[in-house]
């Protein structure tokens, strides 16, 4: 655990949110933190929980996924090393988490309670302002996700994801790093629908896909599909 705390001290010294603090204040933050290690698939907090905490990812990734009443899951955000997230109850007492927080891989977190951080936030307006700016950025990202679900057909959302993963590489094998369920979660549909559209894209000559990799054959057509909106 001592190794983790040393890493946290390094994060705080260079992190844009906390770097303005003095050495003594950063040491206090290290002492107040709870270091926690999660294994892949382990849940940190459930959708609907009142979770008044803030965390910094030291290593790994946390996924925030929202479940529907039909049992479908939508990945609404991911948080990697150096990123912060807080439950709504950290600022609004009694507010519930809108999504479940789950480790995508082995993940090390540093967690603070609202009670521990409140004096620091009240004393340092610069940190509070930076968190507000980060909150606005997160809201804008969420708005983009909602717009995609509302106005873009499933084929377009899948095409956009494939284009993003290809990073412009055409006719070159690209490892499949996501399962069908993970793809479905990212674009707000089911694995059956994802499978159907992947086969359709393959039949139309846009891609080749196997269990381990895929190849983009018509980047332009996929980009065209990604720009489509619902009629």
Phi and psi restraints in degrees (value plus and minus 20) as a CYANA .aco file:
   2 UNK   PHI     -80.3   -40.3
   2 UNK   PSI     -56.6   -16.6
   3 UNK   PHI     -82.9   -42.9
   3 UNK   PSI     -60.2   -20.2
   4 UNK   PHI     -83.4   -43.4
   4 UNK   PSI     -63.2   -23.2
   5 UNK   PHI     -85.3   -45.3
   5 UNK   PSI     -57.3   -17.3
   6 UNK   PHI     -81.6   -41.6
   6 UNK   PSI     -61.8   -21.8
   7 UNK   PHI     -81.9   -41.9
   7 UNK   PSI     -59.9   -19.9
   8 UNK   PHI     -82.5   -42.5
   8 UNK   PSI     -62.5   -22.5
   9 UNK   PHI     -78.7   -38.7
   9 UNK   PSI     -59.0   -19.0
  10 UNK   PHI     -87.4   -47.4
  10 UNK   PSI     -62.1   -22.1
  11 UNK   PHI     -79.4   -39.4
  11 UNK   PSI     -68.3   -28.3
  12 UNK   PHI     -83.8   -43.8
  12 UNK   PSI     -54.7   -14.7
  13 UNK   PHI     -87.3   -47.3
  13 UNK   PSI     -50.0   -10.0
  14 UNK   PHI    -131.7   -91.7
  14 UNK   PSI     -29.0    11.0
  15 UNK   PHI     -91.3   -51.3
  15 UNK   PSI     114.7   154.7
  16 UNK   PHI     -80.6   -40.6
  16 UNK   PSI     -44.8    -4.8
  17 UNK   PHI     -98.7   -58.7
  17 UNK   PSI     -59.9   -19.9
  18 UNK   PHI    -127.6   -87.6
  18 UNK   PSI     -26.9    13.1
  19 UNK   PHI     -85.5   -45.5
  19 UNK   PSI     -39.3     0.7
  20 UNK   PHI     -96.9   -56.9
  20 UNK   PSI     -31.0     9.0
  21 UNK   PHI     -93.6   -53.6
  21 UNK   PSI     134.1   174.1
  22 UNK   PHI     -97.1   -57.1
  22 UNK   PSI     146.9   186.9
  23 UNK   PHI     -79.8   -39.8
  23 UNK   PSI     -59.9   -19.9
  24 UNK   PHI     -86.8   -46.8
  24 UNK   PSI     -58.6   -18.6
  25 UNK   PHI     -88.7   -48.7
  25 UNK   PSI     -57.8   -17.8
  26 UNK   PHI     -86.1   -46.1
  26 UNK   PSI     -58.7   -18.7
  27 UNK   PHI     -81.7   -41.7
  27 UNK   PSI     -58.4   -18.4
  28 UNK   PHI     -83.5   -43.5
  28 UNK   PSI     -60.8   -20.8
  29 UNK   PHI     -82.9   -42.9
  29 UNK   PSI     -61.1   -21.1
  30 UNK   PHI     -80.4   -40.4
  30 UNK   PSI     -64.2   -24.2
  31 UNK   PHI     -86.3   -46.3
  31 UNK   PSI     -50.3   -10.3
  32 UNK   PHI    -102.7   -62.7
  32 UNK   PSI     -36.0     4.0
  33 UNK   PHI     -96.5   -56.5
  33 UNK   PSI     133.7   173.7
  34 UNK   PHI    -129.9   -89.9
  34 UNK   PSI      97.1   137.1
  35 UNK   PHI    -105.9   -65.9
  35 UNK   PSI     107.5   147.5
  36 UNK   PHI    -155.4  -115.4
  36 UNK   PSI     117.1   157.1
  37 UNK   PHI    -131.2   -91.2
  37 UNK   PSI     108.9   148.9
  38 UNK   PHI    -134.9   -94.9
  38 UNK   PSI     122.7   162.7
  39 UNK   PHI    -109.8   -69.8
  39 UNK   PSI     142.3   182.3
  40 UNK   PHI     -73.6   -33.6
  40 UNK   PSI     109.7   149.7
  41 UNK   PHI      67.0   107.0
  41 UNK   PSI     -28.2    11.8
  42 UNK   PHI     -95.6   -55.6
  42 UNK   PSI     116.3   156.3
  43 UNK   PHI    -111.8   -71.8
  43 UNK   PSI     110.3   150.3
  44 UNK   PHI    -104.9   -64.9
  44 UNK   PSI     -64.1   -24.1
  45 UNK   PHI    -177.5  -137.5
  45 UNK   PSI     129.5   169.5
  46 UNK   PHI    -117.7   -77.7
  46 UNK   PSI     129.8   169.8
  47 UNK   PHI     -73.6   -33.6
  47 UNK   PSI     109.7   149.7
  48 UNK   PHI      77.3   117.3
  48 UNK   PSI     -33.5     6.5
  49 UNK   PHI     -89.6   -49.6
  49 UNK   PSI     127.7   167.7
  50 UNK   PHI    -110.1   -70.1
  50 UNK   PSI      88.4   128.4
  51 UNK   PHI    -147.4  -107.4
  51 UNK   PSI      70.4   110.4
  52 UNK   PHI    -107.8   -67.8
  52 UNK   PSI      38.0    78.0
  53 UNK   PHI    -153.1  -113.1
  53 UNK   PSI     138.8   178.8
  54 UNK   PHI    -142.2  -102.2
  54 UNK   PSI     120.0   160.0
  55 UNK   PHI    -150.2  -110.2
  55 UNK   PSI     134.1   174.1
  56 UNK   PHI    -137.2   -97.2
  56 UNK   PSI     109.5   149.5
  57 UNK   PHI    -101.4   -61.4
  57 UNK   PSI      98.5   138.5
  58 UNK   PHI    -106.5   -66.5
  58 UNK   PSI     -53.4   -13.4
  59 UNK   PHI    -180.9  -140.9
  59 UNK   PSI     123.2   163.2
  60 UNK   PHI      75.6   115.6
  60 UNK   PSI    -172.8  -132.8
  61 UNK   PHI    -174.4  -134.4
  61 UNK   PSI     117.5   157.5
  62 UNK   PHI    -129.3   -89.3
  62 UNK   PSI     110.2   150.2
  63 UNK   PHI    -120.4   -80.4
  63 UNK   PSI     119.0   159.0
  64 UNK   PHI    -129.4   -89.4
  64 UNK   PSI      93.8   133.8
  65 UNK   PHI    -143.3  -103.3
  65 UNK   PSI     115.5   155.5
  66 UNK   PHI    -125.0   -85.0
  66 UNK   PSI     110.4   150.4
  67 UNK   PHI    -121.1   -81.1
  67 UNK   PSI     122.0   162.0
  68 UNK   PHI    -114.6   -74.6
  68 UNK   PSI     148.8   188.8
  69 UNK   PHI     -86.0   -46.0
  69 UNK   PSI     -40.5    -0.5
  70 UNK   PHI    -105.7   -65.7
  70 UNK   PSI     -21.6    18.4
  71 UNK   PHI      73.3   113.3
  71 UNK   PSI     -18.9    21.1
  72 UNK   PHI     -98.2   -58.2
  72 UNK   PSI     135.0   175.0
  73 UNK   PHI    -144.0  -104.0
  73 UNK   PSI     118.0   158.0
  74 UNK   PHI    -143.3  -103.3
  74 UNK   PSI     102.0   142.0
  75 UNK   PHI     -97.1   -57.1
  75 UNK   PSI      93.4   133.4
  76 UNK   PHI    -119.8   -79.8
  76 UNK   PSI     -40.5    -0.5
  77 UNK   PHI    -185.1  -145.1
  77 UNK   PSI     135.3   175.3
  78 UNK   PHI    -150.9  -110.9
  78 UNK   PSI     126.4   166.4
  79 UNK   PHI    -149.7  -109.7
  79 UNK   PSI      96.6   136.6
  80 UNK   PHI    -123.2   -83.2
  80 UNK   PSI    -191.3  -151.3
  81 UNK   PHI     -74.9   -34.9
  81 UNK   PSI     109.5   149.5
  82 UNK   PHI      70.7   110.7
  82 UNK   PSI     -27.5    12.5
  83 UNK   PHI    -112.5   -72.5
  83 UNK   PSI     131.1   171.1
  84 UNK   PHI    -127.9   -87.9
  84 UNK   PSI     131.0   171.0
  85 UNK   PHI    -171.4  -131.4
  85 UNK   PSI     132.3   172.3
  86 UNK   PHI    -161.7  -121.7
  86 UNK   PSI     127.8   167.8
  87 UNK   PHI     -91.9   -51.9
  87 UNK   PSI     129.3   169.3
  88 UNK   PHI     -72.2   -32.2
  88 UNK   PSI     -52.5   -12.5
  89 UNK   PHI     -89.5   -49.5
  89 UNK   PSI     -29.6    10.4
  90 UNK   PHI     -85.1   -45.1
  90 UNK   PSI     -53.7   -13.7
  91 UNK   PHI    -128.5   -88.5
  91 UNK   PSI     -54.7   -14.7
  92 UNK   PHI    -136.2   -96.2
  92 UNK   PSI      86.8   126.8
  93 UNK   PHI     -77.3   -37.3
  93 UNK   PSI     109.7   149.7
  94 UNK   PHI      66.7   106.7
  94 UNK   PSI     -27.0    13.0
  95 UNK   PHI     -90.3   -50.3
  95 UNK   PSI     122.3   162.3
  96 UNK   PHI    -117.7   -77.7
  96 UNK   PSI     130.9   170.9
  97 UNK   PHI     -84.7   -44.7
  97 UNK   PSI     110.4   150.4
  98 UNK   PHI    -101.9   -61.9
  98 UNK   PSI     -27.6    12.4
  99 UNK   PHI    -171.3  -131.3
  99 UNK   PSI     138.7   178.7
 100 UNK   PHI    -104.4   -64.4
 100 UNK   PSI     117.4   157.4
 101 UNK   PHI    -122.4   -82.4
 101 UNK   PSI     100.3   140.3
 102 UNK   PHI    -157.2  -117.2
 102 UNK   PSI     123.2   163.2
 103 UNK   PHI     -94.0   -54.0
 103 UNK   PSI     108.2   148.2
 104 UNK   PHI    -100.9   -60.9
 104 UNK   PSI     -47.1    -7.1
 105 UNK   PHI    -171.5  -131.5
 105 UNK   PSI    -196.5  -156.5
 106 UNK   PHI     -78.2   -38.2
 106 UNK   PSI     106.7   146.7
 107 UNK   PHI    -155.2  -115.2
 107 UNK   PSI     116.0   156.0
 108 UNK   PHI    -129.6   -89.6
 108 UNK   PSI     106.8   146.8
 109 UNK   PHI    -140.5  -100.5
 109 UNK   PSI     134.0   174.0
 110 UNK   PHI    -139.5   -99.5
 110 UNK   PSI     103.4   143.4
 111 UNK   PHI    -140.5  -100.5
 111 UNK   PSI     118.2   158.2
 112 UNK   PHI    -146.3  -106.3
 112 UNK   PSI     125.3   165.3
 113 UNK   PHI    -105.0   -65.0
 113 UNK   PSI     139.1   179.1
 114 UNK   PHI     -77.4   -37.4
 114 UNK   PSI     -62.5   -22.5
 115 UNK   PHI     -79.8   -39.8
 115 UNK   PSI     -59.7   -19.7
 116 UNK   PHI     -92.8   -52.8
 116 UNK   PSI     -57.8   -17.8
 117 UNK   PHI    -109.9   -69.9
 117 UNK   PSI     -38.9     1.1
 118 UNK   PHI     -75.6   -35.6
 118 UNK   PSI     -65.9   -25.9
 119 UNK   PHI     -79.6   -39.6
 119 UNK   PSI     -58.2   -18.2
 120 UNK   PHI     -85.1   -45.1
 120 UNK   PSI     -63.8   -23.8
 121 UNK   PHI     -85.9   -45.9
 121 UNK   PSI     -57.5   -17.5
 122 UNK   PHI     -89.4   -49.4
 122 UNK   PSI     -51.7   -11.7
 123 UNK   PHI    -105.2   -65.2
 123 UNK   PSI     -42.3    -2.3
 124 UNK   PHI    -144.4  -104.4
 124 UNK   PSI      71.1   111.1
 125 UNK   PHI     -81.3   -41.3
 125 UNK   PSI     -48.2    -8.2
 126 UNK   PHI     -83.7   -43.7
 126 UNK   PSI     -59.0   -19.0
 127 UNK   PHI     -89.9   -49.9
 127 UNK   PSI     -62.9   -22.9
 128 UNK   PHI     -80.4   -40.4
 128 UNK   PSI     -61.1   -21.1
 129 UNK   PHI     -84.1   -44.1
 129 UNK   PSI     -61.9   -21.9
 130 UNK   PHI     -84.2   -44.2
 130 UNK   PSI     -58.5   -18.5
 131 UNK   PHI     -86.8   -46.8
 131 UNK   PSI     -57.2   -17.2
 132 UNK   PHI     -83.2   -43.2
 132 UNK   PSI     -61.9   -21.9
 133 UNK   PHI     -82.4   -42.4
 133 UNK   PSI     -60.9   -20.9
 134 UNK   PHI     -85.0   -45.0
 134 UNK   PSI     -56.9   -16.9
 135 UNK   PHI     -83.1   -43.1
 135 UNK   PSI     -61.6   -21.6
 136 UNK   PHI     -82.2   -42.2
 136 UNK   PSI     -62.9   -22.9
 137 UNK   PHI     -79.8   -39.8
 137 UNK   PSI     -62.3   -22.3
 138 UNK   PHI     -85.4   -45.4
 138 UNK   PSI     -59.5   -19.5
 139 UNK   PHI     -83.6   -43.6
 139 UNK   PSI     -58.7   -18.7
 140 UNK   PHI     -85.9   -45.9
 140 UNK   PSI     -59.6   -19.6
 141 UNK   PHI     -82.3   -42.3
 141 UNK   PSI     -64.7   -24.7
 142 UNK   PHI     -81.7   -41.7
 142 UNK   PSI     -58.2   -18.2
 143 UNK   PHI     -82.3   -42.3
 143 UNK   PSI     -58.8   -18.8
 144 UNK   PHI     -83.6   -43.6
 144 UNK   PSI     -61.3   -21.3
 145 UNK   PHI     -81.9   -41.9
 145 UNK   PSI     -66.0   -26.0
 146 UNK   PHI     -84.0   -44.0
 146 UNK   PSI     -62.4   -22.4
 147 UNK   PHI     -80.8   -40.8
 147 UNK   PSI     -61.1   -21.1
 148 UNK   PHI     -81.4   -41.4
 148 UNK   PSI     -63.3   -23.3
 149 UNK   PHI     -87.3   -47.3
 149 UNK   PSI     -56.8   -16.8
 150 UNK   PHI     -98.7   -58.7
 150 UNK   PSI     -57.1   -17.1
 151 UNK   PHI    -135.5   -95.5
 151 UNK   PSI     -28.9    11.1
 152 UNK   PHI    -134.3   -94.3
 152 UNK   PSI     111.4   151.4
 153 UNK   PHI     -86.9   -46.9
 153 UNK   PSI     143.0   183.0
 154 UNK   PHI     -78.0   -38.0
 154 UNK   PSI     -61.5   -21.5
 155 UNK   PHI     -78.5   -38.5
 155 UNK   PSI     -60.3   -20.3
 156 UNK   PHI     -87.2   -47.2
 156 UNK   PSI     -60.2   -20.2
 157 UNK   PHI     -86.7   -46.7
 157 UNK   PSI     -59.5   -19.5
 158 UNK   PHI     -87.2   -47.2
 158 UNK   PSI     -62.3   -22.3
 159 UNK   PHI     -81.1   -41.1
 159 UNK   PSI     -61.0   -21.0
 160 UNK   PHI     -82.9   -42.9
 160 UNK   PSI     -59.9   -19.9
 161 UNK   PHI     -85.6   -45.6
 161 UNK   PSI     -62.8   -22.8
 162 UNK   PHI     -83.8   -43.8
 162 UNK   PSI     -61.2   -21.2
 163 UNK   PHI     -82.3   -42.3
 163 UNK   PSI     -62.2   -22.2
 164 UNK   PHI     -83.1   -43.1
 164 UNK   PSI     -61.2   -21.2
 165 UNK   PHI     -92.4   -52.4
 165 UNK   PSI     -49.4    -9.4
 166 UNK   PHI     -94.7   -54.7
 166 UNK   PSI     -45.3    -5.3
 167 UNK   PHI      30.7    70.7
 167 UNK   PSI      19.9    59.9
 168 UNK   PHI      63.5   103.5
 168 UNK   PSI     -18.8    21.2
 169 UNK   PHI    -104.7   -64.7
 169 UNK   PSI      96.4   136.4
 170 UNK   PHI    -132.1   -92.1
 170 UNK   PSI     123.9   163.9
 171 UNK   PHI      40.1    80.1
 171 UNK   PSI      11.3    51.3
 172 UNK   PHI    -153.1  -113.1
 172 UNK   PSI     109.1   149.1
 173 UNK   PHI     -80.2   -40.2
 173 UNK   PSI     112.7   152.7
 174 UNK   PHI    -143.0  -103.0
 174 UNK   PSI     104.2   144.2
 175 UNK   PHI     -80.1   -40.1
 175 UNK   PSI     120.8   160.8
 176 UNK   PHI    -104.0   -64.0
 176 UNK   PSI      85.1   125.1
 177 UNK   PHI    -114.7   -74.7
 177 UNK   PSI     -26.3    13.7
 178 UNK   PHI    -139.6   -99.6
 178 UNK   PSI     121.4   161.4
 179 UNK   PHI     -98.2   -58.2
 179 UNK   PSI     149.5   189.5
 180 UNK   PHI     -79.4   -39.4
 180 UNK   PSI     -60.0   -20.0
 181 UNK   PHI     -83.9   -43.9
 181 UNK   PSI     -59.7   -19.7
 182 UNK   PHI     -89.0   -49.0
 182 UNK   PSI     -58.2   -18.2
 183 UNK   PHI     -82.7   -42.7
 183 UNK   PSI     -65.7   -25.7
 184 UNK   PHI     -79.3   -39.3
 184 UNK   PSI     -60.7   -20.7
 185 UNK   PHI     -84.4   -44.4
 185 UNK   PSI     -55.4   -15.4
 186 UNK   PHI     -93.5   -53.5
 186 UNK   PSI     -47.9    -7.9
 187 UNK   PHI    -132.9   -92.9
 187 UNK   PSI     -13.8    26.2
 188 UNK   PHI      52.8    92.8
 188 UNK   PSI      27.3    67.3
 189 UNK   PHI    -166.7  -126.7
 189 UNK   PSI    -180.9  -140.9
 190 UNK   PHI    -129.5   -89.5
 190 UNK   PSI     141.8   181.8
 191 UNK   PHI     -83.5   -43.5
 191 UNK   PSI     -52.0   -12.0
 192 UNK   PHI     -84.7   -44.7
 192 UNK   PSI     -61.6   -21.6
 193 UNK   PHI     -87.4   -47.4
 193 UNK   PSI     -61.8   -21.8
 194 UNK   PHI     -78.5   -38.5
 194 UNK   PSI     -67.0   -27.0
 195 UNK   PHI     -79.7   -39.7
 195 UNK   PSI     -63.0   -23.0
 196 UNK   PHI     -82.5   -42.5
 196 UNK   PSI     -64.4   -24.4
 197 UNK   PHI     -92.9   -52.9
 197 UNK   PSI     -53.7   -13.7
 198 UNK   PHI     -82.4   -42.4
 198 UNK   PSI     -62.4   -22.4
 199 UNK   PHI     -85.8   -45.8
 199 UNK   PSI     -56.8   -16.8
 200 UNK   PHI     -86.0   -46.0
 200 UNK   PSI     -63.9   -23.9
 201 UNK   PHI     -80.2   -40.2
 201 UNK   PSI     -59.2   -19.2
 202 UNK   PHI     -87.1   -47.1
 202 UNK   PSI     -63.1   -23.1
 203 UNK   PHI     -82.4   -42.4
 203 UNK   PSI     -52.1   -12.1
 204 UNK   PHI    -105.6   -65.6
 204 UNK   PSI     -19.3    20.7
 205 UNK   PHI      61.1   101.1
 205 UNK   PSI      -6.9    33.1
 206 UNK   PHI     -98.9   -58.9
 206 UNK   PSI     -53.9   -13.9
 207 UNK   PHI    -164.6  -124.6
 207 UNK   PSI     142.8   182.8
 208 UNK   PHI    -137.9   -97.9
 208 UNK   PSI     120.7   160.7
 209 UNK   PHI    -162.7  -122.7
 209 UNK   PSI     117.9   157.9
 210 UNK   PHI    -145.9  -105.9
 210 UNK   PSI    -193.6  -153.6
 211 UNK   PHI     -89.3   -49.3
 211 UNK   PSI     -40.7    -0.7
 212 UNK   PHI    -136.3   -96.3
 212 UNK   PSI     -36.0     4.0
 213 UNK   PHI    -178.1  -138.1
 213 UNK   PSI     146.9   186.9
 214 UNK   PHI    -160.3  -120.3
 214 UNK   PSI     138.2   178.2
 215 UNK   PHI    -148.7  -108.7
 215 UNK   PSI     109.3   149.3
 216 UNK   PHI    -105.9   -65.9
 216 UNK   PSI     105.0   145.0
 217 UNK   PHI    -126.3   -86.3
 217 UNK   PSI     -43.4    -3.4
 218 UNK   PHI    -158.3  -118.3
 218 UNK   PSI      59.5    99.5
 219 UNK   PHI     -80.2   -40.2
 219 UNK   PSI     -60.5   -20.5
 220 UNK   PHI     -80.8   -40.8
 220 UNK   PSI     -63.0   -23.0
 221 UNK   PHI     -87.2   -47.2
 221 UNK   PSI     -59.8   -19.8
 222 UNK   PHI     -83.4   -43.4
 222 UNK   PSI     -61.5   -21.5
 223 UNK   PHI     -84.4   -44.4
 223 UNK   PSI     -55.8   -15.8
 224 UNK   PHI     -84.3   -44.3
 224 UNK   PSI     -64.4   -24.4
 225 UNK   PHI     -81.7   -41.7
 225 UNK   PSI     -58.5   -18.5
 226 UNK   PHI     -85.7   -45.7
 226 UNK   PSI     -42.2    -2.2
 227 UNK   PHI    -111.0   -71.0
 227 UNK   PSI     -27.8    12.2
 228 UNK   PHI     -88.5   -48.5
 228 UNK   PSI     128.2   168.2
 229 UNK   PHI    -142.1  -102.1
 229 UNK   PSI     140.7   180.7
 230 UNK   PHI     -86.3   -46.3
 230 UNK   PSI     119.7   159.7
